[in-house]
Amino acid sequence: MKRYYFHLVDGHEIIPDKTGLDVTDLEQVRAEVIEAIREFRQEQSAAAAEWKDWRIEVTDAWGGIAMSLGLSDAEVSGFARAGH
C-alpha cells in the first residue's frame, strides 16, 4: 500500500490534505477521487458554480502528482464503482 494525499486546488489556492489515504493502486486512487467528488457535489450543490474551477490533485508522499480531476468533470457522473 502507498499513501496518497487528496488536495483541493484551483490554481491560486490549495486546501491541503494533511492526512492522506493508504491505497493499493492508482485504480483505487481514481475510485476514491470520483467518490469524493460525488459526495462533494451532493453536499455543496448550491455552491457548485463557486467550485467549478477547483480540482482534486492527488500526490504521493514526495509530492509527485499521480492524478488530477476537476470537481466539474463530466466523467465523474458516468463512473460506477464496483459493487455500487
Beta strands, then each sheet from edge to edge (+ up, - down):
strand 1: 2-9
strand 2: 14-15
strand 3: 21-23
strand 4: 55-59
strand 5: 65-70
sheet 1: 2+ 1- 3+
sheet 2: 2+ 1- 4+ 5-
end
